[in-house]
Amino acid sequence: MSTPAQHKIGSGFGADSTAEDVLRGIDLTGKLAVVTGGYSGLGLETTRALTAAGARVVVPARRPDAAREALAGLDGVEVDELDLGDLESVRGFAERFLASGRTIDFLIDNAGIMACPETRVGPGWETQFATNHLGHFALVNRLWPALASGGARVVSVSSRGHHLSPVNWDDVQWTEGYDKWKAYGQSKTANALFALHLDRLGRDAGVRAFSLHPGGIMTPLQRHLPKEEMVERGWIDEQGNPLNPAGFKTPEQGAATQVWAATSPQLDGVGGLYLEDCDVAEPAPADGTWAGVRDWATDPEQAARLWALSAGLTDVDAFAGQDLS
């Protein structure tokens, strides 16, 4: 049940692999997955791939009607309401699910927002940190009985954007000098640290956790970015078409790493790792190149510190009092 070093394992897959590729030969009949945001972008492709392999997928959605429309025609899917920026909504979804008495085999924390203007939810929390991290933190803790009984894998969708910022411990809510990209980077670092500590807490119950960079993909995640900014970054041309030099994957390729993380037998018995391109990622180079995973996203002490902070903010912790010594 140990966790190996943060280095490639030679999975046989890569950046061009699709979710269908990594599931080839894997039968998920009788398995249940929960995929947040599983009706748009990478989430939709993840739901399609999992159901095609036989799984039943629960899709919690902030816009249930839009989710049902997007998922129409897919067998084995059910939709429920969930707003990750509203802890009462998280509680409500979790209570409804637990009342069904079902276990969870895979929980993919896929939903997220990126580089949005400064907005706040709840008691003044910065929206990206609240939605991308705190909402999923509360969701996993509230669903813990169903996760533990299923020996689940929990997949936290981070991003190479974590290179933009570690956790800003002096001002986690970005109340001074808000920077939309650094705030996004912090939330993605938090996704990685969350999976790292969850894996440490949950492994004795058979629950393992991973975080990952899915790759660059043009999806509704970019909805807060002005066209001019995406042109300047070289992501699209003046007509709004994605530029291949930007290295974008298709949605089917972008969904592959999270599907691999959730289902691959190559990851049996391990966890706490940061993944990319359907393999374990290498540590980021010392020269600052945007590749691999930064050390601030794999630091166990920062992971424990973030867990304690998040438990205090959300007032939920399924592992309160657990001794990790």
Secondary structure, DSSP 8 states (H G I E B T S, - for coil): -----SS----S--TT--HHHHHTT---TT-EEEETTTTSHHHHHHHHHHHHTT-EEEEEESSHHHHHHHTTT-TTEEEEE--TT-HHHHHHHHHHHHHTT---SEEEE-----S--S-EETTTEEHHIIIIIIHHHHHHHHTHHHHHHHT-EEEEE--GGGGG----TT-TT--SS--HHHHHHHHHHHHHHHHHHHHHHHGGGT-EEEEEE---B-SGGGGGS-HHHHHHTTSB-TTS-B-GGG--B-HHHHTHHHHHHHH-GGGTT--S-EEETTEE--B--TT--S-SB-GGGS-HHHHHHHHHHHHHHHT--TTTT----
